[in-house]
Amino acid sequence: MDASTLTVSNSSFYNNQATFYGGAINTNSSVAFTSNNNTLSGNTSQKGDALYIGGISTATLNNSIFANSSSSSDCYLLNTTSTVNFSTGTTNIIETDATGTNACGTATIDYLATDPNVILDN
């Protein structure tokens, strides 16, 4: 996907798995990704269990929950050519963000860093 737009709204991604990046969603190219009112929970990968933002991608998060990952982080930003925007007036939860330059944002400023106790029944 080069120079593409991906918008996901009112959806749940639960217990997905990837070998390396983005257990639920991987934007590993030039993608403008928008998450509106989504829950990504219980996903697994080496980096970015719920969301991996790579390449020259941009992610915009609106009222979304990224939680209950199996390993290190629910959200992972590959490098400084990728960006995450947190829409004003919305609340996002990232239970476990990556650290340092790989962090998707700043806890308590951009998002709530808490366990939302998400239970999805399939």
Phi, psi and chi 1 to 4 in degrees:
 res  aa     phi    psi   chi1   chi2   chi3   chi4
   1 MET       -  105.6  -64.9  176.1   66.2      -
   2 ASP  -108.1  135.3  -68.3  -35.5      -      -
   3 ALA    48.9   47.0      -      -      -      -
   4 SER  -109.3  165.4  -61.2      -      -      -
   5 THR  -121.5  132.4  -59.8      -      -      -
   6 LEU  -130.2  120.1  171.7   63.5      -      -
   7 THR  -120.8  127.1  -59.4      -      -      -
   8 VAL  -120.3  128.0  178.5      -      -      -
   9 SER  -132.1  142.6  -60.1      -      -      -
  10 ASN    52.0   47.7  -54.7  -44.4      -      -
  11 SER  -130.6  163.3  -60.6      -      -      -
  12 SER  -125.3  135.9  -64.6      -      -      -
  13 PHE  -118.3  113.8  -68.0   79.2      -      -
  14 TYR  -131.4  128.8  177.4   65.2      -      -
  15 ASN    58.4   39.2  -82.1   -7.3      -      -
  16 ASN   -88.6  161.6  -64.1  -72.3      -      -
  17 GLN  -144.1  137.9 -176.3  175.4   -7.8      -
  18 ALA  -131.4  147.1      -      -      -      -
  19 THR   -65.7  -42.6  -57.2      -      -      -
  20 PHE  -116.0  -63.6  -62.9  108.3      -      -
  21 TYR  -129.1  139.1  -50.2  119.2      -      -
  22 GLY    64.7   78.3      -      -      -      -
  23 GLY   -58.0  -34.7      -      -      -      -
  24 ALA  -106.7  -50.4      -      -      -      -
  25 ILE  -135.6  132.0  -62.4  172.9      -      -
  26 ASN  -127.6  115.2  177.3  -14.7      -      -
  27 THR  -105.6   64.8   64.2      -      -      -
  28 ASN   -90.3   44.7 -160.8   14.3      -      -
  29 SER  -164.0 -163.0   60.3      -      -      -
  30 SER   -80.1   86.5  -60.3      -      -      -
  31 VAL  -126.0  137.1  173.9      -      -      -
  32 ALA   -98.8  103.6      -      -      -      -
  33 PHE  -103.3  134.4  169.9   69.9      -      -
  34 THR  -127.2  130.8  -58.2      -      -      -
  35 SER  -113.2  116.5  174.8      -      -      -
  36 ASN  -117.1  114.0  -62.5  -48.5      -      -
  37 ASN    57.7   47.9  -53.3  -48.5      -      -
  38 ASN  -113.4  156.6  -64.5  -56.0      -      -
  39 THR  -124.3  121.6  -60.3      -      -      -
  40 LEU  -117.6  110.5  -69.2   80.7      -      -
  41 SER  -138.8  139.8  177.2      -      -      -
  42 GLY    72.5   23.2      -      -      -      -
  43 ASN   -90.1  159.6  -59.9  -70.2      -      -
  44 THR  -138.0  137.6  -55.7      -      -      -
  45 SER  -167.7  177.7   70.8      -      -      -
  46 GLN   -72.3  -36.9  -75.5 -175.5    6.7      -
  47 LYS  -139.8  131.8  -66.3 -179.0 -179.6  177.0
  48 GLY    69.2   65.7      -      -      -      -
  49 ASP   -52.8  -43.1  -70.1  -19.0      -      -
  50 ALA   -94.6  -48.5      -      -      -      -
  51 LEU  -138.3  126.0  175.8   61.7      -      -
  52 TYR  -117.5  121.6  177.1   87.1      -      -
  53 ILE  -111.7  106.0  -54.2  158.5      -      -
  54 GLY  -124.5 -175.7      -      -      -      -
  55 GLY    61.2 -137.6      -      -      -      -
  56 ILE  -110.8   49.2  -47.7  170.7      -      -
  57 SER   -89.9  157.7  -62.9      -      -      -
  58 THR  -127.8  133.8  -59.4      -      -      -
  59 ALA  -119.2  134.5      -      -      -      -
  60 THR  -117.6  124.8  -58.5      -      -      -
  61 LEU  -111.9  127.2  -52.7 -179.4      -      -
  62 ASN  -131.3  112.4  -55.8  -55.2      -      -
  63 ASN    49.8   51.4  -65.4  -39.1      -      -
  64 SER  -121.1  154.4  -65.8      -      -      -
  65 ILE  -120.8  128.3  -62.5  170.9      -      -
  66 PHE  -123.5  108.6  -56.8   87.3      -      -
  67 ALA  -153.5  168.6      -      -      -      -
  68 ASN    58.2   40.8  -59.1  -34.0      -      -
  69 SER   -71.8  160.5   63.7      -      -      -
  70 SER   -89.7  -17.9  -60.9      -      -      -
  71 SER  -126.5 -115.5   61.1      -      -      -
  72 SER   -92.1  -37.3   60.0      -      -      -
  73 SER  -152.8  144.8   64.1      -      -      -
  74 ASP   -82.0  -26.6  -68.5  -62.4      -      -
  75 CYS  -136.3  135.9 -170.9      -      -      -
  76 TYR  -140.1  124.3 -172.7   92.4      -      -
  77 LEU  -103.2  119.1 -176.2   68.1      -      -
  78 LEU   -62.4  -52.8  176.9   61.3      -      -
  79 ASN  -158.4 -174.4   54.0   39.1      -      -
  80 THR   -75.0   -6.3   56.2      -      -      -
  81 THR   -84.8   -7.2   59.7      -      -      -
  82 SER  -106.0  148.8  -56.8      -      -      -
  83 THR  -137.3  155.0   57.0      -      -      -
  84 VAL  -124.9  130.8  178.5      -      -      -
  85 ASN  -113.3  133.3  -58.8  -49.9      -      -
  86 PHE  -108.8  113.3  -64.6   88.6      -      -
  87 SER   -64.6  135.8  -63.3      -      -      -
  88 THR   -63.4  137.6  -56.1      -      -      -
  89 GLY    83.7    7.5      -      -      -      -
  90 THR  -117.5  160.7   68.2      -      -      -
  91 THR  -118.6  127.7  -58.8      -      -      -
  92 ASN  -121.5  148.4  -64.3  -76.1      -      -
  93 ILE  -121.8  124.5  -63.7  172.6      -      -
  94 ILE  -122.7  104.7  -59.3  175.7      -      -
  95 GLU   -62.0  -48.4 -178.3 -179.1    6.9      -
  96 THR  -132.5  106.6  -52.2      -      -      -
  97 ASP   -90.9  158.1 -162.9    0.0      -      -
  98 ALA   -65.4  172.0      -      -      -      -
  99 THR  -112.2  165.7   57.5      -      -      -
 100 GLY    60.4 -139.5      -      -      -      -
 101 THR   -70.1  -10.9   58.0      -      -      -
 102 ASN   -90.8   -1.7  -59.0  116.8      -      -
 103 ALA   -69.1  141.2      -      -      -      -
 104 CYS   -77.2  -21.0  -70.7      -      -      -
 105 GLY  -173.8 -161.0      -      -      -      -
 106 THR  -118.8  121.7  -56.3      -      -      -
 107 ALA   -57.5  144.3      -      -      -      -
 108 THR    70.4  -15.3   69.2      -      -      -
 109 ILE  -101.2  -54.2  -64.8  172.5      -      -
 110 ASP   -91.2  -31.0  -63.4  -39.7      -      -
 111 TYR  -156.0  166.5   60.6   85.6      -      -
 112 LEU   -88.5  133.1  -59.5  175.3      -      -
 113 ALA  -106.7   87.7      -      -      -      -
 114 THR  -150.7  161.4 -174.8      -      -      -
 115 ASP   -86.7  112.7 -176.9   -7.9      -      -
 116 PRO   -78.9    1.4   30.2  -35.3      -      -
 117 ASN    53.0   49.8  -63.6  -49.6      -      -
 118 VAL   -73.1  128.4  173.4      -      -      -
 119 ILE  -127.4  112.7  -62.0  172.5      -      -
 120 LEU  -105.6  130.7  -62.8  176.1      -      -
 121 ASP  -107.8  123.9 -170.6   15.0      -      -
 122 ASN  -102.9      -   35.0  -20.4      -      -
